[in-house]
Amino acid sequence: MSTPPAAPQGHAATVREALSRNVGVDVAARVGYLLSRFFIPPFVVAHIGMEAYGLWATVFILVSYVGMSTLGVSNAYVKYIAQYMSRGQPGKANALLSTGVTATLTIALVLFTLMALCLPRVIVLLKVPPALQADARMVVLSVVAIFLLDLALCCFDDALSGCQRTAEVQTIWAISYLVETALIFALVGAGYGIRGLAYAFVIRTLLANALSAAVAHRKLHWLSLSPFKCSREAAAVLMSFGGITQLQGLLAIGLNSIERAIAAPLIGLDAAGLLDIGKKLPAMAASVPSAFATAFMPAASYLHGGLEGTDEGREAMAKLYLKGARYMNLSAAYICGLLATSPVPILLVWMGKLYPGTALLMVVFCVSTQVHLMTAPGTSMLRGMGRPGQEFVYSLGNLAVLAMAVPASWIIAGRWTVVGLGSAVAAATVVSAIIFICWANHLLAIPGRRYLEFVVIPGLVPYLVGLLFAIPAYYGVAHTSRWGGAALMTLVGALYSAVLVAVVSLSVLEPGERYWFGAVIRQHLARLVPALRGGEA
């Protein structure tokens, strides 16, 4: 017998409680990921060289394109499982998952076969040098195979996310990326080269899938998958909602990696590596505020499923959108503000040397990354409301501006350059993101002035604070050793954080927000202190 849906007033409370728990764990996991990824590029480049590193970065672009064939299914899982469970319909949830897994396994097998057949042409297109071609074949096939398997088995992660158990999903992710990080240092350091990166990725993915399956079956007592539970209704849901998000995801992946995808054939693998380095830290910084977006879609779906058409539902959705956009923008600006104002000292400490164009690339990618992240609350909320088609305003607008900006970069420079390609992509992202944000605010009935004051202006504060430390950081790092520079930048980061917290608390946060953040901090400290005392005992 199905469980009756919660009372209307219970839905908002359930969402608030789940968001508080999920976002906290999600942010912690993403901070850990950022720290673990920080040390990998300089270590890998030092051991395998820029050309091989550029090949590795390009391989993941190919993997992303191949994997896009099943991304729409994953989004449909999260959205509709949240909706079905808010209405007490576990049978429909099982049918959706069973149908999706059966379909994605079939598609994955076909795609792997096609990639294996097309691999010789791909190697020629990417201009892979003869010395790297054997490694390229092994790495592409192994990574594509495990990536496709992961997409087929993502049903367990997505089922947990749809039931607003993002905390469990992020914990599994943290365990798997920490294992991968250790394996990368061990295998690449032992001389396995780019193959060591592939081995570490394969082991990480298998571990994550095994843990997700175990946790899902333990936490979700209704979960029961079988090919015999496939249904036409579930297939129709996957084709409609999943088909739209599939195309949007393909456009998003393409736009996010377009500069590296075209840099390899136009300039060379070295160019792809330089672009990856210039974008790596801003992209890593984006992983922390993305924790909010991860929790938005199931929360919006849950609210939409339980409070659809009510004033309470509309008010709750608007509040969720504005608060999420505000905190996402502030958290993104916190990291991007320091990266954009001190790119040279950070790159010198991080990579050990300043590669051509990477400092300017870091600045433009910081700005474009932050503006791009400001679209995430809108896209997540609209997906949760069952209106994913509105995202085309962003992706198609981005594509249109990009079609003009990339040729313009060639005309201005007189040739293809790494900085020109990166700047063109960043400019297209900023312009199209602003257009989409205005459109999303219109759809969600958010006044433009309210959004500007509550979301946009606070995101400028970290850049102003970062400028206070830019000159001391530059001259300090330039006149000391790499380890001395690392110590200096650690001190700069600590001072920047302290000043920023004080400025934001006094001039940005409202009294209710300061009280709420204080309560959350006190709650976590109350849990931490007994745990530490227990550990000492």
PAMAR-203818 format. One record per residue (C-alpha): residue number from 1; residue in three letters; chain; x, y, z. Coordinates in nm, 2 decimals. Layout:
N
   i  aa ch   east  north     up
 NUM ALA  A      X      Y      Z
...
//
This chain:
537
   i  aa ch   east  north     up
   1 MET  A   0.00   0.00   0.00
   2 SER  A   0.14   0.34  -0.09
   3 THR  A   0.23   0.59   0.18
   4 PRO  A   0.01   0.90   0.18
   5 PRO  A   0.19   1.22   0.11
   6 ALA  A   0.29   1.45   0.39
   7 ALA  A   0.07   1.73   0.49
   8 PRO  A   0.13   2.05   0.30
   9 GLN  A   0.30   2.23   0.58
  10 GLY  A   0.52   1.93   0.63
  11 HIS  A   0.68   1.95   0.29
  12 ALA  A   0.86   2.28   0.35
  13 ALA  A   0.99   2.17   0.68
  14 THR  A   1.11   1.84   0.54
  15 VAL  A   1.29   2.02   0.26
  16 ARG  A   1.46   2.27   0.50
  17 GLU  A   1.58   1.99   0.72
  18 ALA  A   1.71   1.78   0.42
  19 LEU  A   1.88   2.09   0.26
  20 SER  A   2.06   2.18   0.59
  21 ARG  A   2.19   1.83   0.63
  22 ASN  A   2.27   1.76   0.26
  23 VAL  A   2.44   2.09   0.18
  24 GLY  A   2.66   2.08   0.48
  25 VAL  A   2.80   1.73   0.40
  26 ASP  A   2.81   1.82   0.03
  27 VAL  A   3.02   2.14   0.09
  28 ALA  A   3.26   1.94   0.31
  29 ALA  A   3.31   1.67   0.05
  30 ARG  A   3.37   1.93  -0.22
  31 VAL  A   3.62   2.12  -0.02
  32 GLY  A   3.80   1.79   0.03
  33 TYR  A   3.79   1.73  -0.34
  34 LEU  A   3.93   2.08  -0.41
  35 LEU  A   4.22   2.02  -0.18
  36 SER  A   4.30   1.67  -0.32
  37 ARG  A   4.28   1.80  -0.68
  38 PHE  A   4.50   2.10  -0.60
  39 PHE  A   4.82   1.88  -0.57
  40 ILE  A   4.76   1.65  -0.87
  41 PRO  A   4.83   1.87  -1.18
  42 PRO  A   5.18   2.00  -1.07
  43 PHE  A   5.28   1.64  -0.97
  44 VAL  A   5.14   1.49  -1.29
  45 VAL  A   5.29   1.75  -1.52
  46 ALA  A   5.63   1.72  -1.35
  47 HIS  A   5.63   1.34  -1.41
  48 ILE  A   5.47   1.30  -1.75
  49 GLY  A   5.51   1.64  -1.92
  50 MET  A   5.26   1.89  -2.06
  51 GLU  A   5.19   1.70  -2.38
  52 ALA  A   5.08   1.38  -2.20
  53 TYR  A   4.89   1.59  -1.95
  54 GLY  A   4.71   1.76  -2.24
  55 LEU  A   4.62   1.42  -2.38
  56 TRP  A   4.47   1.32  -2.04
  57 ALA  A   4.26   1.64  -2.03
  58 THR  A   4.15   1.58  -2.39
  59 VAL  A   4.05   1.22  -2.32
  60 PHE  A   3.80   1.33  -2.06
  61 ILE  A   3.64   1.57  -2.31
  62 LEU  A   3.59   1.27  -2.53
  63 VAL  A   3.46   1.07  -2.24
  64 SER  A   3.21   1.35  -2.15
  65 TYR  A   3.08   1.36  -2.50
  66 VAL  A   3.03   0.98  -2.51
  67 GLY  A   2.87   0.98  -2.17
  68 MET  A   2.62   1.25  -2.26
  69 SER  A   2.40   0.98  -2.42
  70 THR  A   2.27   0.88  -2.08
  71 LEU  A   2.29   1.21  -1.88
  72 GLY  A   1.92   1.28  -1.94
  73 VAL  A   1.82   0.96  -1.77
  74 SER  A   2.02   1.05  -1.46
  75 ASN  A   1.84   1.39  -1.43
  76 ALA  A   1.50   1.22  -1.48
  77 TYR  A   1.58   0.97  -1.20
  78 VAL  A   1.65   1.25  -0.95
  79 LYS  A   1.35   1.47  -1.05
  80 TYR  A   1.08   1.20  -1.07
  81 ILE  A   1.20   0.99  -0.77
  82 ALA  A   1.17   1.29  -0.55
  83 GLN  A   0.82   1.36  -0.70
  84 TYR  A   0.71   0.99  -0.67
  85 MET  A   0.83   0.96  -0.31
  86 SER  A   0.66   1.29  -0.20
  87 ARG  A   0.34   1.13  -0.33
  88 GLY  A   0.40   0.78  -0.19
  89 GLN  A   0.45   0.60  -0.52
  90 PRO  A   0.75   0.36  -0.48
  91 GLY  A   0.62   0.13  -0.75
  92 LYS  A   0.66   0.40  -1.01
  93 ALA  A   1.01   0.48  -0.88
  94 ASN  A   1.12   0.12  -0.92
  95 ALA  A   0.98   0.10  -1.27
  96 LEU  A   1.16   0.42  -1.37
  97 LEU  A   1.49   0.29  -1.24
  98 SER  A   1.46  -0.05  -1.39
  99 THR  A   1.37   0.09  -1.73
 100 GLY  A   1.65   0.34  -1.72
 101 VAL  A   1.92   0.08  -1.62
 102 THR  A   1.81  -0.16  -1.90
 103 ALA  A   1.82   0.12  -2.16
 104 THR  A   2.15   0.27  -2.05
 105 LEU  A   2.33  -0.06  -2.04
 106 THR  A   2.22  -0.13  -2.40
 107 ILE  A   2.33   0.22  -2.51
 108 ALA  A   2.66   0.19  -2.33
 109 LEU  A   2.75  -0.13  -2.51
 110 VAL  A   2.67   0.02  -2.85
 111 LEU  A   2.87   0.34  -2.77
 112 PHE  A   3.18   0.15  -2.66
 113 THR  A   3.17  -0.06  -2.98
 114 LEU  A   3.16   0.26  -3.19
 115 MET  A   3.44   0.42  -2.99
 116 ALA  A   3.66   0.12  -3.04
 117 LEU  A   3.60   0.13  -3.42
 118 CYS  A   3.65   0.51  -3.44
 119 LEU  A   3.96   0.52  -3.22
 120 PRO  A   4.22   0.53  -3.50
 121 ARG  A   4.05   0.83  -3.65
 122 VAL  A   4.03   1.01  -3.31
 123 ILE  A   4.40   0.96  -3.25
 124 VAL  A   4.48   1.12  -3.59
 125 LEU  A   4.24   1.41  -3.53
 126 LEU  A   4.40   1.49  -3.19
 127 LYS  A   4.75   1.48  -3.35
 128 VAL  A   4.87   1.24  -3.08
 129 PRO  A   5.25   1.19  -3.13
 130 PRO  A   5.37   0.83  -3.21
 131 ALA  A   5.53   0.80  -2.87
 132 LEU  A   5.19   0.84  -2.70
 133 GLN  A   4.96   0.65  -2.93
 134 ALA  A   4.98   0.31  -2.76
 135 ASP  A   4.91   0.48  -2.42
 136 ALA  A   4.63   0.68  -2.59
 137 ARG  A   4.45   0.37  -2.72
 138 MET  A   4.47   0.19  -2.38
 139 VAL  A   4.36   0.50  -2.18
 140 VAL  A   4.07   0.60  -2.41
 141 LEU  A   3.92   0.25  -2.42
 142 SER  A   3.96   0.18  -2.05
 143 VAL  A   3.83   0.52  -1.93
 144 VAL  A   3.54   0.51  -2.18
 145 ALA  A   3.44   0.16  -2.07
 146 ILE  A   3.44   0.24  -1.70
 147 PHE  A   3.27   0.57  -1.75
 148 LEU  A   2.98   0.42  -1.95
 149 LEU  A   2.94   0.15  -1.68
 150 ASP  A   2.93   0.42  -1.42
 151 LEU  A   2.66   0.60  -1.61
 152 ALA  A   2.45   0.29  -1.63
 153 LEU  A   2.49   0.22  -1.26
 154 CYS  A   2.43   0.58  -1.15
 155 CYS  A   2.08   0.48  -1.06
 156 PHE  A   2.18   0.40  -0.70
 157 ASP  A   2.33   0.75  -0.65
 158 ASP  A   2.04   0.91  -0.82
 159 ALA  A   1.79   0.72  -0.61
 160 LEU  A   1.96   0.84  -0.30
 161 SER  A   1.97   1.20  -0.43
 162 GLY  A   1.60   1.18  -0.53
 163 CYS  A   1.51   1.08  -0.17
 164 GLN  A   1.72   1.38  -0.05
 165 ARG  A   2.00   1.16   0.08
 166 THR  A   2.27   1.37  -0.09
 167 ALA  A   2.48   1.35   0.22
 168 GLU  A   2.53   0.97   0.17
 169 VAL  A   2.61   1.02  -0.20
 170 GLN  A   2.87   1.28  -0.12
 171 THR  A   3.03   1.07   0.15
 172 ILE  A   3.07   0.79  -0.10
 173 TRP  A   3.22   1.03  -0.35
 174 ALA  A   3.47   1.16  -0.09
 175 ILE  A   3.59   0.81  -0.01
 176 SER  A   3.63   0.73  -0.38
 177 TYR  A   3.82   1.04  -0.48
 178 LEU  A   4.05   1.01  -0.18
 179 VAL  A   4.14   0.66  -0.28
 180 GLU  A   4.19   0.78  -0.64
 181 THR  A   4.42   1.06  -0.52
 182 ALA  A   4.64   0.82  -0.33
 183 LEU  A   4.66   0.58  -0.63
 184 ILE  A   4.75   0.87  -0.86
 185 PHE  A   5.05   0.97  -0.65
 186 ALA  A   5.15   0.60  -0.61
 187 LEU  A   5.11   0.49  -0.97
 188 VAL  A   5.24   0.80  -1.15
 189 GLY  A   5.52   0.83  -0.90
 190 ALA  A   5.61   0.47  -0.97
 191 GLY  A   5.65   0.54  -1.34
 192 TYR  A   5.32   0.42  -1.49
 193 GLY  A   5.26   0.76  -1.65
 194 ILE  A   4.93   0.83  -1.81
 195 ARG  A   4.83   0.47  -1.76
 196 GLY  A   4.86   0.52  -1.39
 197 LEU  A   4.59   0.80  -1.41
 198 ALA  A   4.36   0.56  -1.60
 199 TYR  A   4.41   0.27  -1.34
 200 ALA  A   4.33   0.51  -1.06
 201 PHE  A   4.02   0.63  -1.23
 202 VAL  A   3.89   0.28  -1.30
 203 ILE  A   3.95   0.17  -0.94
 204 ARG  A   3.78   0.48  -0.80
 205 THR  A   3.47   0.43  -1.02
 206 LEU  A   3.43   0.06  -0.93
 207 LEU  A   3.46   0.14  -0.56
 208 ALA  A   3.21   0.42  -0.58
 209 ASN  A   2.95   0.20  -0.76
 210 ALA  A   2.99  -0.08  -0.51
 211 LEU  A   2.94   0.15  -0.21
 212 SER  A   2.65   0.33  -0.37
 213 ALA  A   2.47   0.00  -0.44
 214 ALA  A   2.52  -0.12  -0.09
 215 VAL  A   2.41   0.21   0.08
 216 ALA  A   2.10   0.24  -0.15
 217 HIS  A   1.98  -0.11  -0.07
 218 ARG  A   2.03  -0.05   0.30
 219 LYS  A   1.87   0.30   0.32
 220 LEU  A   1.59   0.27   0.06
 221 HIS  A   1.38  -0.03   0.17
 222 TRP  A   1.15   0.02  -0.13
 223 LEU  A   1.43  -0.02  -0.39
 224 SER  A   1.38  -0.33  -0.61
 225 LEU  A   1.52  -0.34  -0.96
 226 SER  A   1.44  -0.59  -1.23
 227 PRO  A   1.41  -0.59  -1.61
 228 PHE  A   1.06  -0.73  -1.56
 229 LYS  A   0.96  -0.40  -1.39
 230 CYS  A   1.03  -0.19  -1.70
 231 SER  A   0.72  -0.01  -1.82
 232 ARG  A   0.60   0.20  -2.12
 233 GLU  A   0.50   0.48  -1.88
 234 ALA  A   0.85   0.50  -1.73
 235 ALA  A   1.01   0.49  -2.08
 236 ALA  A   0.78   0.78  -2.18
 237 VAL  A   0.90   0.98  -1.88
 238 LEU  A   1.26   0.91  -1.96
 239 MET  A   1.21   1.01  -2.32
 240 SER  A   1.03   1.33  -2.25
 241 PHE  A   1.20   1.49  -1.95
 242 GLY  A   1.52   1.29  -2.00
 243 GLY  A   1.54   1.38  -2.37
 244 ILE  A   1.52   1.75  -2.31
 245 THR  A   1.79   1.74  -2.03
 246 GLN  A   1.99   1.51  -2.26
 247 LEU  A   2.02   1.78  -2.53
 248 GLN  A   2.08   2.05  -2.27
 249 GLY  A   2.35   1.84  -2.11
 250 LEU  A   2.52   1.78  -2.44
 251 LEU  A   2.53   2.15  -2.51
 252 ALA  A   2.65   2.22  -2.16
 253 ILE  A   2.94   1.97  -2.18
 254 GLY  A   3.03   2.10  -2.52
 255 LEU  A   3.03   2.46  -2.41
 256 ASN  A   3.22   2.39  -2.09
 257 SER  A   3.50   2.21  -2.28
 258 ILE  A   3.49   2.38  -2.62
 259 GLU  A   3.82   2.58  -2.58
 260 ARG  A   4.01   2.26  -2.50
 261 ALA  A   3.83   2.05  -2.77
 262 ILE  A   3.92   2.29  -3.05
 263 ALA  A   4.27   2.38  -2.90
 264 ALA  A   4.41   2.04  -2.96
 265 PRO  A   4.35   2.01  -3.33
 266 LEU  A   4.40   2.39  -3.40
 267 ILE  A   4.71   2.45  -3.19
 268 GLY  A   4.82   2.12  -3.03
 269 LEU  A   4.80   1.91  -2.71
 270 ASP  A   5.02   2.16  -2.53
 271 ALA  A   4.75   2.42  -2.58
 272 ALA  A   4.49   2.19  -2.43
 273 GLY  A   4.71   2.14  -2.13
 274 LEU  A   4.76   2.52  -2.08
 275 LEU  A   4.39   2.58  -2.10
 276 ASP  A   4.33   2.30  -1.85
 277 ILE  A   4.57   2.46  -1.61
 278 GLY  A   4.42   2.81  -1.65
 279 LYS  A   4.07   2.67  -1.59
 280 LYS  A   4.16   2.40  -1.33
 281 LEU  A   4.15   2.61  -1.01
 282 PRO  A   3.83   2.81  -1.10
 283 ALA  A   3.66   2.49  -1.20
 284 MET  A   3.77   2.33  -0.87
 285 ALA  A   3.64   2.63  -0.69
 286 ALA  A   3.30   2.58  -0.86
 287 SER  A   3.26   2.24  -0.71
 288 VAL  A   3.20   2.39  -0.36
 289 PRO  A   2.90   2.62  -0.44
 290 SER  A   2.77   2.35  -0.67
 291 ALA  A   2.67   2.17  -0.35
 292 PHE  A   2.37   2.40  -0.33
 293 ALA  A   2.26   2.33  -0.69
 294 THR  A   2.29   1.95  -0.63
 295 ALA  A   2.03   1.98  -0.35
 296 PHE  A   1.80   2.22  -0.53
 297 MET  A   1.65   2.00  -0.79
 298 PRO  A   1.52   1.72  -0.56
 299 ALA  A   1.41   1.99  -0.31
 300 ALA  A   1.22   2.18  -0.58
 301 SER  A   1.07   1.86  -0.71
 302 TYR  A   0.96   1.76  -0.36
 303 LEU  A   0.80   2.10  -0.31
 304 HIS  A   0.65   2.10  -0.65
 305 GLY  A   0.50   1.76  -0.61
 306 GLY  A   0.35   1.83  -0.27
 307 LEU  A   0.26   2.20  -0.29
 308 GLU  A   0.19   2.25  -0.66
 309 GLY  A  -0.04   2.54  -0.74
 310 THR  A  -0.05   2.68  -0.38
 311 ASP  A   0.06   3.01  -0.25
 312 GLU  A   0.28   2.84   0.01
 313 GLY  A   0.45   2.64  -0.27
 314 ARG  A   0.52   2.96  -0.48
 315 GLU  A   0.65   3.14  -0.17
 316 ALA  A   0.87   2.85  -0.07
 317 MET  A   1.01   2.81  -0.42
 318 ALA  A   1.10   3.19  -0.45
 319 LYS  A   1.27   3.19  -0.11
 320 LEU  A   1.46   2.87  -0.19
 321 TYR  A   1.58   3.03  -0.52
 322 LEU  A   1.69   3.36  -0.38
 323 LYS  A   1.87   3.22  -0.07
 324 GLY  A   2.04   2.95  -0.28
 325 ALA  A   2.15   3.21  -0.54
 326 ARG  A   2.29   3.44  -0.27
 327 TYR  A   2.49   3.17  -0.09
 328 MET  A   2.61   3.01  -0.41
 329 ASN  A   2.74   3.35  -0.54
 330 LEU  A   2.90   3.43  -0.21
 331 SER  A   3.07   3.09  -0.18
 332 ALA  A   3.19   3.11  -0.54
 333 ALA  A   3.32   3.46  -0.50
 334 TYR  A   3.51   3.37  -0.18
 335 ILE  A   3.74   3.14  -0.38
 336 CYS  A   3.73   3.32  -0.71
 337 GLY  A   3.80   3.65  -0.55
 338 LEU  A   4.14   3.55  -0.43
 339 LEU  A   4.22   3.35  -0.74
 340 ALA  A   4.14   3.64  -0.97
 341 THR  A   4.33   3.90  -0.78
 342 SER  A   4.65   3.70  -0.72
 343 PRO  A   4.68   3.46  -1.02
 344 VAL  A   5.06   3.50  -1.06
 345 PRO  A   5.17   3.41  -0.71
 346 ILE  A   4.91   3.13  -0.69
 347 LEU  A   5.03   2.97  -1.01
 348 LEU  A   5.40   3.01  -0.92
 349 VAL  A   5.34   2.83  -0.59
 350 TRP  A   5.10   2.57  -0.74
 351 MET  A   5.28   2.48  -1.06
 352 GLY  A   5.63   2.58  -0.97
 353 LYS  A   5.66   2.81  -1.28
 354 LEU  A   5.44   3.05  -1.47
 355 TYR  A   5.32   2.89  -1.80
 356 PRO  A   5.25   3.13  -2.08
 357 GLY  A   4.90   3.29  -2.07
 358 THR  A   4.78   3.09  -1.77
 359 ALA  A   4.76   3.39  -1.53
 360 LEU  A   4.52   3.58  -1.76
 361 LEU  A   4.33   3.27  -1.83
 362 MET  A   4.27   3.21  -1.46
 363 VAL  A   4.13   3.56  -1.42
 364 VAL  A   3.88   3.54  -1.71
 365 PHE  A   3.78   3.19  -1.61
 366 CYS  A   3.72   3.30  -1.25
 367 VAL  A   3.48   3.57  -1.36
 368 SER  A   3.30   3.34  -1.61
 369 THR  A   3.28   3.05  -1.36
 370 GLN  A   3.12   3.27  -1.10
 371 VAL  A   2.86   3.42  -1.34
 372 HIS  A   2.79   3.07  -1.48
 373 LEU  A   2.73   2.94  -1.13
 374 MET  A   2.47   3.21  -1.08
 375 THR  A   2.26   3.03  -1.34
 376 ALA  A   2.26   2.71  -1.14
 377 PRO  A   1.98   2.79  -0.90
 378 GLY  A   1.75   2.88  -1.19
 379 THR  A   1.82   2.58  -1.40
 380 SER  A   1.79   2.34  -1.10
 381 MET  A   1.46   2.50  -0.98
 382 LEU  A   1.31   2.49  -1.33
 383 ARG  A   1.41   2.13  -1.38
 384 GLY  A   1.25   2.05  -1.04
 385 MET  A   0.93   2.22  -1.16
 386 GLY  A   0.93   2.00  -1.47
 387 ARG  A   1.03   2.29  -1.70
 388 PRO  A   1.38   2.19  -1.82
 389 GLY  A   1.31   2.34  -2.17
 390 GLN  A   1.37   2.69  -2.03
 391 GLU  A   1.74   2.62  -2.00
 392 PHE  A   1.78   2.64  -2.38
 393 VAL  A   1.77   3.02  -2.33
 394 TYR  A   2.11   2.98  -2.17
 395 SER  A   2.27   2.71  -2.38
 396 LEU  A   2.15   2.82  -2.72
 397 GLY  A   2.24   3.19  -2.63
 398 ASN  A   2.58   3.07  -2.53
 399 LEU  A   2.63   2.89  -2.85
 400 ALA  A   2.52   3.19  -3.06
 401 VAL  A   2.76   3.43  -2.88
 402 LEU  A   3.04   3.17  -2.90
 403 ALA  A   3.00   3.14  -3.27
 404 MET  A   3.08   3.51  -3.30
 405 ALA  A   3.34   3.54  -3.02
 406 VAL  A   3.57   3.26  -3.13
 407 PRO  A   3.63   3.38  -3.49
 408 ALA  A   3.66   3.74  -3.34
 409 SER  A   3.95   3.61  -3.12
 410 TRP  A   4.13   3.49  -3.44
 411 ILE  A   4.07   3.82  -3.62
 412 ILE  A   4.20   4.03  -3.32
 413 ALA  A   4.51   3.83  -3.27
 414 GLY  A   4.57   3.74  -3.63
 415 ARG  A   4.61   3.37  -3.54
 416 TRP  A   4.48   3.11  -3.30
 417 THR  A   4.61   3.16  -2.95
 418 VAL  A   4.54   3.00  -2.61
 419 VAL  A   4.45   3.32  -2.44
 420 GLY  A   4.22   3.42  -2.73
 421 LEU  A   4.03   3.10  -2.73
 422 GLY  A   3.99   3.11  -2.35
 423 SER  A   3.88   3.47  -2.34
 424 ALA  A   3.62   3.42  -2.62
 425 VAL  A   3.47   3.13  -2.43
 426 ALA  A   3.46   3.32  -2.11
 427 ALA  A   3.30   3.62  -2.27
 428 ALA  A   3.03   3.41  -2.43
 429 THR  A   2.95   3.25  -2.10
 430 VAL  A   2.91   3.58  -1.92
 431 VAL  A   2.68   3.73  -2.18
 432 SER  A   2.45   3.43  -2.21
 433 ALA  A   2.44   3.38  -1.83
 434 ILE  A   2.32   3.73  -1.77
 435 ILE  A   2.04   3.68  -2.03
 436 PHE  A   1.93   3.35  -1.87
 437 ILE  A   1.93   3.49  -1.51
 438 CYS  A   1.70   3.78  -1.62
 439 TRP  A   1.47   3.52  -1.79
 440 ALA  A   1.47   3.29  -1.48
 441 ASN  A   1.39   3.58  -1.25
 442 HIS  A   1.10   3.67  -1.48
 443 LEU  A   0.96   3.32  -1.47
 444 LEU  A   1.00   3.29  -1.09
 445 ALA  A   0.86   3.64  -1.04
 446 ILE  A   1.17   3.77  -0.87
 447 PRO  A   1.21   4.16  -0.89
 448 GLY  A   1.53   4.26  -1.07
 449 ARG  A   1.63   4.51  -0.81
 450 ARG  A   1.58   4.26  -0.53
 451 TYR  A   1.81   4.01  -0.71
 452 LEU  A   2.07   4.27  -0.78
 453 GLU  A   2.09   4.39  -0.41
 454 PHE  A   2.05   4.04  -0.25
 455 VAL  A   2.26   3.83  -0.49
 456 VAL  A   2.48   4.02  -0.73
 457 ILE  A   2.63   4.30  -0.52
 458 PRO  A   2.74   4.07  -0.23
 459 GLY  A   2.94   3.87  -0.48
 460 LEU  A   3.16   4.17  -0.56
 461 VAL  A   3.28   4.21  -0.20
 462 PRO  A   3.54   3.92  -0.21
 463 TYR  A   3.72   4.07  -0.51
 464 LEU  A   3.75   4.41  -0.33
 465 VAL  A   3.90   4.23  -0.03
 466 GLY  A   4.13   4.03  -0.25
 467 LEU  A   4.28   4.34  -0.40
 468 LEU  A   4.41   4.44  -0.06
 469 PHE  A   4.64   4.14  -0.06
 470 ALA  A   4.73   4.12  -0.43
 471 ILE  A   5.04   4.34  -0.43
 472 PRO  A   5.20   4.19  -0.11
 473 ALA  A   5.13   3.84  -0.24
 474 TYR  A   5.29   3.91  -0.58
 475 TYR  A   5.61   4.07  -0.44
 476 GLY  A   5.64   3.83  -0.15
 477 VAL  A   5.62   3.51  -0.37
 478 ALA  A   5.84   3.66  -0.64
 479 HIS  A   6.13   3.71  -0.39
 480 THR  A   6.12   3.38  -0.20
 481 SER  A   6.14   3.00  -0.26
 482 ARG  A   5.85   2.79  -0.36
 483 TRP  A   5.80   2.66  -0.01
 484 GLY  A   5.84   3.01   0.13
 485 GLY  A   5.58   3.12  -0.12
 486 ALA  A   5.35   2.84  -0.02
 487 ALA  A   5.38   2.95   0.35
 488 LEU  A   5.31   3.31   0.24
 489 MET  A   5.01   3.23   0.04
 490 THR  A   4.87   3.02   0.32
 491 LEU  A   4.90   3.33   0.55
 492 VAL  A   4.75   3.55   0.28
 493 GLY  A   4.46   3.30   0.24
 494 ALA  A   4.40   3.30   0.62
 495 LEU  A   4.41   3.68   0.64
 496 TYR  A   4.19   3.72   0.34
 497 SER  A   3.93   3.48   0.49
 498 ALA  A   3.93   3.65   0.82
 499 VAL  A   3.89   4.00   0.67
 500 LEU  A   3.62   3.87   0.43
 501 VAL  A   3.42   3.70   0.70
 502 ALA  A   3.42   4.02   0.91
 503 VAL  A   3.32   4.24   0.61
 504 VAL  A   3.05   4.00   0.50
 505 SER  A   2.91   3.96   0.85
 506 LEU  A   2.90   4.33   0.91
 507 SER  A   2.79   4.47   0.58
 508 VAL  A   2.63   4.19   0.38
 509 LEU  A   2.44   3.95   0.60
 510 GLU  A   2.10   4.04   0.74
 511 PRO  A   2.04   4.00   1.12
 512 GLY  A   1.84   3.68   1.06
 513 GLU  A   2.11   3.53   0.85
 514 ARG  A   2.38   3.61   1.11
 515 TYR  A   2.17   3.44   1.37
 516 TRP  A   2.11   3.14   1.16
 517 PHE  A   2.48   3.10   1.07
 518 GLY  A   2.57   3.14   1.43
 519 ALA  A   2.32   2.87   1.53
 520 VAL  A   2.46   2.63   1.27
 521 ILE  A   2.82   2.69   1.38
 522 ARG  A   2.73   2.64   1.74
 523 GLN  A   2.54   2.32   1.65
 524 HIS  A   2.84   2.17   1.47
 525 LEU  A   3.08   2.27   1.74
 526 ALA  A   2.86   2.11   2.00
 527 ARG  A   2.88   1.78   1.80
 528 LEU  A   3.26   1.82   1.73
 529 VAL  A   3.38   1.89   2.09
 530 PRO  A   3.23   1.57   2.25
 531 ALA  A   3.37   1.37   1.95
 532 LEU  A   3.72   1.51   2.01
 533 ARG  A   3.70   1.44   2.38
 534 GLY  A   3.58   1.09   2.31
 535 GLY  A   3.88   1.04   2.07
 536 GLU  A   4.12   1.17   2.34
 537 ALA  A   3.98   0.93   2.59
//
